[in-house]
Amino acid sequence: MSTLTPKRPLAGRPATPPGGGARPRRKRQWLGKNPFGLLLSAPYLIFVLAVFAYPLVFAFWMSFHDYFFAAPGAQVDRPFVGLANFQEVLSDPAVIRSFGNVGIFLLINVPLTVVLSLVLASALNKAVRFRTFLRVSYYVPYVTASVAVVGVWIFLFSGNGLVNQILGPLAPDPAWLINEQWAMPTIAIFVTWKGLGFFILLYLAALQNVSEELYEAAATDGAGKIRSFFSVTVPGVRPATVLVLLLSTVTGANLFTEPYLLTGGGGPNGASTSPVLIMYQRGIEQGSPDTAAAIGVILVIGVLILAFIQRKLAGGDES
């Protein structure tokens, strides 16, 4: 009497589990592979939801309603008004001008930030004298409160300030911060100078990942310092450049403190107002949070569009 031997599965074909049927599907692990890590990150997630996500959703809701401040606990009607708040703000010349002002600011601030921070970071990455001192010197303005350095800039750019004394007859009249043509460019230069240390730090970190062998190969091919900079350094720090573009655009679009302090709240004649400053004036000072929320929604959409365009142009998908 012969005994039956079980058939071996064919090569390359998985064995059928006992009992027949397909292999049972694995249960989805909603908590991930490390639930303890999710637990540790939960406080920050709650912070983001409470401080960023909820206000953004609430502002979006307010922009479509006739919303106004009321006493705590009071039951008031806040009817749906559709696009009325958006029509009101888009027909306001002051709001339109504020977006134009921040556009001028971004055109000056973002290119200056990218170029100066990359050039200075490349210089500080080399073995130069007083390198540590220079790194700290560039970073100090970033960690210093704007209120502390605004007074110095007002002194420098006033009518009798040091800058005008150096320029002599070439100085603008009226002075920089009370001149409609020069107020916003002066603010852009101030913000660039103040935030330069942070972006230099980002580029210094990115430069550590650029291999020295690439510079040696470029030098072997006859490339000089300038050619090596554009052929090796610039492509090597492209991910950092995308990040610098994004951060400088977002922070620039949210400009508030500098025009509020340097030009007394958007002067002269609204030449330095920003959308966020208009939001503060409408929402807090004038008690119209619904129109202020509509300005905020337009600003968020505009920043998202700019960030998308910058990412495509700078090759963010590739980096």
Protein Blocks (a to p, Z undefined) as FASTA:
>chain_A
ZZdddddddehiacddehiaadddddddfkojblmlmmmmmmmmmmmmmmmmmmmmmmmm
mmmpccddddehiacddddehjmmmmmmmmpmklmmmmmmmmmmmmmmmmmmmmmmmmmm
mmmmpccehklmmmmmmmmmmmpcfklmmmmmmmmmmmklmklmmnmmmpccddfklcfk
lmmmmmmmmmmmmmmmmmmmmmmmmmmmpcfklmmmmmmnopafklmmmmmmmmmmmmmm
mmmmmmmmmmmmmgcklmmmmnooopahhllgcfklmmmmmmmmnopaklmmmmmmmmmm
mmmmmmmmmmmmnommmZZ
